[in-house]
Amino acid sequence: MTKKPADLIGGDLIAEGKTKIILATGQDPEKVLVRSKDDITAGDGAKHDLIEGKAAFATQTTCNVFRLLKACGVPVAFEEQIDEKTFLAPLCQMLPYEVVIRREAHGSYLKRMPGLAKGHLFPKLLVEFFLKTNGRKWKEHTLPCDDPLMQYSEEARTIALHEPSKPVQSPFLVLQEAEVFSDPGEWKLFAEIKKIAARAFLILEKAWQIEGRTLVDFKVEFGLTKDGSLLLADVIDNDSWRVLENGTYIDKQSYRDGGDLDDVAEKYRRVAGITGHFRLPFQQIVIWRGSDKDDVSPVVKSLQQLSGGSADPQRLKITTATCSIHKEPVRGLNELHALVQQVPDTVVIAFIGRSNGAGPTLAASTTVPVITVPANFKDFPEDVWSSLRTPSNVPVTTVLEPSNAAMAALGILALRNPQLHMFLREKLEERLVNTIPV
């Protein structure tokens, strides 16, 4: 690793937590160094051990995760990794709450909802806020627990606090918003915090799926920079989430459950290695038209809208190919093979006017998915049969609506692309509903 200037090694101590310290850089007052420690704790510090090497594993995991989130457009407090235990980040004023995203019911949620089975699935992500406290105190209030669950009432402008590990009941304390928020308008940040946290979860959810594991929940924190920018800050390491591998936790839960320290250390080491595989792929959508008269703009527009306007040619290449398969079959198939050779992770959308048989011909000549859109279906509906009644070994998909064809193509690519998964799943979850058995 490149040696860093001496003034980035670390200056004055800004803050220290159970598992990390924050240092001034000695160079830029708006940047800090976040350095992990070998400490591991559980039960709000009641259980405490040292695991040699944990600091390096934690830092590597956080840097792997933040690099992926940053590549996907998520605003994170991360600049670069400095050494095996340290990374550089913008200085943030941390907000006094933790945000937990849940895809499944685990941990304290099962204690609040004892009627649910472990692993109960939430099709629509659950987002919860917890007030960060120390010593069971919040200002002049004495609390029955630390980090209580927050329920904010926009109408009453109050925050109800609940014990996170007890069945849901009446709050033990109701605070006025001025007792929690340092700025009267701070509550308005909640909507943006939820959005950023959910996007981060969806990205990491797919990244873990690609690696054959399952992310079921995570905890994150947020901060504000000097100019008021909201960033996902602090760290996301193996203390921050629950990840399942063949039904077994490979995260901090194994330590909470009394696992052997050597086994816990091995899980942290493996997770640091696995997250090193997190990345965005280089993919391609080829829009095939029979001639220049075939207007493919409806497909291109839908692709841009559905992918959040992120059709970056460095990540998702959209290529328009023009060739009549009936008139020039050899040239057309040679071009198809060349395009797939250049970018193997490709989906073809055949947006064809008068020649609906071109889509099946392309599908019969490649192993990548081909979606055909009969562009003149409204005027010549009978022509669609050439795309529906195909011979064996011609796996073409026929879609009449261009926007649905674009969504299908992006859905195929999203199986291997965390950013596309995030955009598609985010829109889907807006209309999903969670159900809880009674």
C-alpha positions in Angstrom: 0.0 0.0 0.0 1.2 3.5 -0.8 2.8 5.2 2.2 0.8 8.2 3.3 2.2 11.6 4.4 3.0 11.8 8.1 0.2 14.3 8.8 -2.3 11.6 7.9 -1.0 9.2 10.4 -3.2 10.8 13.1 -3.4 13.9 15.2 -5.6 14.8 18.2 -8.2 12.4 19.5 -11.7 13.6 18.6 -13.8 10.8 19.9 -13.4 7.2 21.1 -16.0 4.4 21.1 -16.0 0.8 22.1 -14.6 -0.4 18.8 -13.0 2.6 17.1 -11.4 6.0 17.6 -11.7 9.2 15.5 -8.6 11.3 15.0 -7.8 14.7 13.4 -5.7 14.4 10.3 -3.4 17.2 11.2 -3.8 18.5 7.6 -7.5 19.1 6.8 -9.8 20.2 9.5 -12.8 18.9 7.5 -11.4 15.4 7.3 -10.9 12.8 10.0 -9.2 9.4 10.4 -11.5 6.5 11.5 -9.4 3.8 13.1 -10.7 0.4 14.3 -9.7 -1.3 17.5 -9.4 -5.0 18.2 -12.2 -4.8 20.8 -15.5 -6.7 20.5 -18.4 -6.1 22.8 -22.0 -7.2 23.3 -24.8 -6.5 25.7 -24.1 -2.8 25.6 -20.5 -3.4 26.7 -21.4 -6.0 29.4 -19.4 -8.6 27.4 -16.0 -7.4 26.2 -13.0 -9.2 24.6 -10.1 -8.5 22.3 -9.6 -10.4 19.0 -6.2 -9.9 17.4 -6.7 -8.8 13.8 -10.3 -7.7 14.2 -9.4 -4.1 13.6 -7.9 -4.9 10.2 -10.8 -7.1 9.3 -13.3 -4.5 10.3 -11.6 -1.7 8.4 -11.2 -3.8 5.3 -14.9 -4.7 5.4 -16.1 -1.1 5.9 -13.8 0.1 3.0 -15.1 -2.7 0.7 -18.7 -1.8 1.5 -18.3 2.0 1.3 -16.5 1.7 -2.1 -19.4 -0.2 -3.5 -22.0 2.2 -2.0 -20.1 5.2 -3.3 -19.9 3.6 -6.8 -23.7 3.2 -6.6 -24.3 6.8 -5.8 -25.0 6.5 -2.1 -23.6 9.5 -0.1 -21.1 7.9 2.3 -18.5 9.4 4.6 -15.5 7.7 3.0 -12.5 9.0 1.0 -9.9 6.3 1.0 -8.3 3.6 3.0 -5.1 4.8 4.7 -3.7 1.6 6.3 -5.0 -1.8 7.4 -6.8 -0.2 10.4 -7.7 3.3 9.2 -9.7 5.1 6.6 -10.1 8.8 5.7 -13.5 10.4 5.9 -15.2 13.8 6.0 -15.7 15.3 9.4 -19.4 14.8 10.4 -21.6 16.0 13.2 -23.2 12.6 14.0 -26.9 12.5 14.4 -28.1 11.0 17.7 -29.9 7.9 16.4 -29.2 4.6 14.8 -31.2 3.3 11.8 -32.0 -0.4 11.5 -33.2 -1.9 8.3 -34.8 -5.4 8.4 -35.6 -7.9 5.7 -36.2 -10.7 8.2 -37.1 -10.8 11.9 -34.1 -11.5 14.0 -32.7 -10.3 17.3 -34.6 -7.7 19.4 -37.4 -7.5 16.9 -38.5 -11.1 17.9 -38.6 -9.9 21.5 -40.8 -7.0 20.6 -43.0 -9.3 18.4 -42.9 -12.7 20.2 -45.6 -14.1 18.0 -43.3 -14.0 14.9 -41.1 -16.9 13.9 -37.4 -16.3 13.5 -36.6 -15.3 9.9 -40.1 -14.0 9.2 -39.7 -12.3 5.8 -40.6 -8.6 5.2 -41.2 -8.1 1.5 -41.2 -4.3 2.2 -38.2 -3.3 4.2 -38.7 -2.3 7.8 -37.0 0.9 8.9 -36.6 1.7 12.6 -34.9 4.5 14.5 -33.2 4.2 17.9 -32.1 7.0 20.1 -28.4 6.7 20.9 -27.8 7.0 24.6 -25.1 6.2 27.2 -25.5 5.2 30.8 -29.3 5.0 30.4 -29.5 8.8 30.4 -30.9 11.3 27.9 -30.2 14.8 29.1 -32.0 15.1 32.4 -34.1 11.9 31.8 -33.2 8.5 33.4 -34.1 5.6 31.0 -34.8 1.9 31.7 -32.5 1.0 28.8 -30.0 2.4 26.4 -30.8 3.0 22.7 -34.6 2.9 23.0 -36.8 2.5 19.9 -38.1 5.9 18.6 -41.5 6.5 17.2 -41.9 10.1 15.9 -45.3 11.7 15.6 -45.2 14.4 12.9 -48.7 15.6 14.0 -47.9 15.9 17.7 -44.2 16.7 17.2 -43.2 14.2 19.9 -40.9 11.2 20.1 -42.2 8.2 22.0 -39.5 5.9 23.4 -40.0 2.1 23.8 -37.8 -0.6 25.2 -36.4 -2.4 22.1 -36.3 -5.9 23.8 -39.8 -6.0 25.2 -43.2 -6.6 23.6 -44.7 -3.5 22.1 -46.7 -1.5 24.7 -47.2 2.0 25.8 -44.0 4.1 25.6 -42.0 4.6 28.8 -41.3 8.2 27.9 -42.6 10.8 25.4 -40.2 13.6 24.5 -40.9 16.9 22.8 -39.0 17.2 19.5 -36.9 20.1 21.0 -35.6 17.6 23.6 -34.1 15.4 20.8 -33.5 17.5 17.7 -30.8 20.2 17.9 -32.5 22.0 14.9 -36.3 22.5 14.7 -36.3 21.1 11.2 -34.1 18.1 11.9 -37.1 15.8 11.8 -37.4 16.5 8.1 -34.2 14.6 7.6 -35.9 11.3 8.6 -37.4 10.8 5.1 -34.0 11.3 3.4 -32.3 9.1 6.0 -34.8 6.3 5.4 -34.3 6.6 1.6 -30.5 6.5 1.8 -30.5 3.6 4.4 -32.9 1.6 2.4 -30.9 2.1 -0.8 -27.7 1.0 1.0 -29.4 -2.1 2.3 -30.8 -3.0 -1.2 -27.3 -2.7 -2.7 -25.7 -4.8 -0.1 -28.6 -7.3 -0.1 -27.8 -8.1 -3.8 -24.0 -8.0 -3.2 -24.4 -10.7 -0.6 -26.8 -12.7 -2.7 -24.3 -12.7 -5.5 -21.8 -14.2 -3.1 -24.3 -16.9 -2.0 -25.2 -15.4 1.4 -28.2 -13.6 2.8 -28.2 -10.1 4.4 -31.2 -10.0 6.8 -30.7 -6.7 8.7 -28.2 -4.0 9.4 -27.6 -0.9 11.6 -26.2 2.4 10.2 -25.6 5.9 11.4 -25.7 9.3 9.7 -23.9 12.6 10.0 -24.0 16.1 8.6 -20.9 17.7 7.1 -20.0 21.4 7.7 -21.9 22.4 4.6 -25.0 20.5 5.7 -24.7 17.4 3.5 -26.3 14.3 4.9 -24.0 11.3 4.7 -24.2 7.6 5.8 -21.3 7.8 8.2 -19.5 5.8 10.9 -18.8 2.2 9.7 -20.5 -0.8 8.2 -18.5 -3.9 9.3 -19.3 -7.3 10.7 -20.6 -5.7 13.9 -23.2 -3.8 11.8 -25.3 -6.6 10.2 -26.6 -10.1 10.3 -25.6 -12.3 7.4 -26.6 -15.9 7.0 -24.6 -18.6 5.3 -26.5 -21.9 5.0 -28.7 -20.7 7.9 -25.7 -19.9 10.2 -24.7 -16.4 11.2 -21.2 -15.3 10.0 -21.4 -11.9 11.8 -21.2 -10.6 15.4 -24.2 -12.6 16.4 -22.0 -15.6 16.8 -20.1 -13.7 19.5 -23.4 -12.6 21.2 -24.4 -16.3 21.2 -21.2 -17.3 23.1 -19.2 -18.6 20.2 -15.5 -19.5 20.5 -13.3 -16.4 19.9 -11.2 -18.2 17.3 -14.3 -19.1 15.4 -15.6 -15.5 15.7 -12.3 -14.2 14.4 -12.4 -16.6 11.5 -15.9 -15.3 10.5 -14.6 -11.7 10.6 -11.6 -12.7 8.4 -13.9 -14.5 5.9 -16.3 -11.6 5.7 -13.5 -9.2 5.0 -12.4 -11.4 2.2 -15.9 -11.9 0.8 -16.8 -8.2 0.8 -13.6 -7.7 -1.2 -15.5 -9.2 -4.1 -18.2 -6.6 -4.0 -18.3 -4.5 -7.2 -20.4 -3.3 -10.0 -20.2 -5.4 -13.2 -19.8 -4.1 -16.7 -22.9 -4.9 -18.6 -24.6 -4.2 -21.9 -28.1 -3.9 -23.4 -28.1 -4.2 -27.2 -31.2 -2.6 -28.8 -31.5 -4.2 -32.2 -33.5 -2.6 -35.0 -34.0 -3.7 -38.6 -33.4 -0.3 -40.2 -33.0 3.3 -39.4 -36.8 3.7 -39.6 -37.2 1.7 -36.4 -37.4 4.4 -33.6 -35.8 2.9 -30.5 -36.2 6.0 -28.4 -39.1 4.5 -26.3 -36.9 1.7 -25.2 -33.9 4.0 -24.5 -36.1 6.4 -22.5 -37.6 3.5 -20.4 -34.1 2.2 -19.7 -32.9 5.5 -18.4 -36.0 6.1 -16.3 -36.0 2.6 -14.7 -32.3 2.6 -14.0 -32.5 5.9 -12.1 -30.8 7.8 -14.9 -27.6 5.8 -14.1 -27.0 4.4 -17.6 -23.3 5.2 -17.2 -21.4 3.8 -20.2 -18.7 2.8 -17.7 -21.1 0.5 -16.0 -24.1 -0.1 -18.3 -23.5 0.2 -22.0 -26.5 0.8 -24.2 -25.7 -0.2 -27.8 -27.9 0.3 -30.9 -27.3 -2.2 -33.7 -29.0 -1.7 -37.1 -29.2 -4.7 -39.5 -32.0 -6.5 -41.3 -31.5 -10.2 -40.3 -33.6 -11.2 -43.3 -31.6 -9.2 -45.9 -28.1 -9.5 -44.3 -28.2 -12.5 -42.0 -24.4 -13.2 -42.1 -23.5 -9.6 -41.3 -26.1 -9.3 -38.6 -25.1 -12.5 -36.8 -21.4 -11.6 -37.1 -22.2 -8.3 -35.4 -24.2 -10.0 -32.7 -21.4 -12.4 -31.9 -18.9 -9.5 -31.8 -21.0 -7.5 -29.4 -21.5 -10.4 -27.0 -17.8 -11.3 -27.2 -16.9 -7.7 -26.2 -19.4 -7.7 -23.3 -20.5 -11.2 -22.3 -23.0 -9.9 -19.7 -25.5 -8.7 -22.3 -29.2 -8.7 -23.0 -30.6 -8.1 -26.4 -33.9 -6.2 -27.1 -35.0 -6.7 -30.7 -37.2 -3.6 -31.4 -38.3 -4.6 -34.9 -40.9 -2.9 -37.2 -41.9 -5.1 -40.1 -39.7 -8.1 -39.4 -40.9 -9.7 -36.2 -39.0 -12.9 -37.0 -35.7 -11.2 -36.3 -35.9 -11.6 -32.6 -36.3 -15.4 -32.8 -33.4 -15.6 -35.3 -31.2 -13.7 -32.9 -32.3 -15.9 -30.0 -31.4 -19.0 -31.9 -27.9 -17.7 -32.5 -26.7 -16.7 -29.1 -26.8 -17.8 -25.5 -27.6 -14.4 -24.0 -31.3 -13.5 -23.4 -33.2 -12.0 -26.3 -36.4 -10.0 -25.8 -38.3 -9.1 -28.9 -40.8 -6.2 -29.1 -43.1 -6.2 -32.2 -43.1 -2.5 -32.8 -46.0 -2.6 -35.2 -48.3 -4.8 -33.2 -51.1 -2.3 -33.0 -51.3 -2.0 -36.8 -50.4 -5.6 -37.7 -51.3 -7.8 -34.7 -51.1 -11.0 -36.7 -47.4 -10.6 -37.2 -46.8 -11.3 -33.5 -47.1 -15.1 -34.2 -43.7 -15.2 -35.8 -42.3 -14.2 -32.4 -44.6 -16.5 -30.4 -44.7 -19.8 -32.4 -41.0 -20.5 -32.6 -39.2 -23.8 -33.2 -37.3 -25.7 -30.5 -34.1 -24.2 -29.1 -35.3 -20.6 -29.9 -35.8 -19.1 -26.3 -37.0 -15.7 -27.3 -39.2 -13.7 -25.0 -41.9 -11.6 -26.6 -43.1 -8.4 -24.9 -45.5 -5.9 -26.5 -44.9 -2.9 -24.3 -41.4 -1.3 -24.8 -41.2 -0.2 -21.1 -41.9 -3.7 -19.9 -39.2 -5.0 -22.3 -36.8 -2.5 -20.8 -37.8 -3.5 -17.2 -37.3 -7.2 -18.1 -33.8 -6.5 -19.5 -32.8 -4.6 -16.5 -34.3 -7.3 -14.2 -32.1 -9.9 -15.9 -29.0 -7.7 -15.5 -30.0 -6.8 -11.9 -29.4 -10.5 -10.9 -25.7 -9.6 -11.0 -25.8 -5.8 -10.5 -26.4 -4.4 -7.0 -27.2 -0.9 -8.3 -29.8 -2.0 -10.8 -31.3 -4.3 -8.1 -31.6 -1.2 -5.8 -33.4 0.9 -8.4 -35.9 -1.8 -9.5 -36.5 -3.1 -5.9 -37.0 0.4 -4.6 -39.8 1.1 -7.0 -41.4 -2.3 -6.3 -41.3 -1.9 -2.5 -43.4 1.3 -2.8 -46.4 -0.9 -3.5 -45.6 -3.9 -1.3 -47.3 -4.7 2.0 -45.9 -6.6 5.0 -48.2 -9.1 6.6 -47.9 -10.4 10.2 -49.7 -13.6 11.3 -52.2 -13.1 14.2 
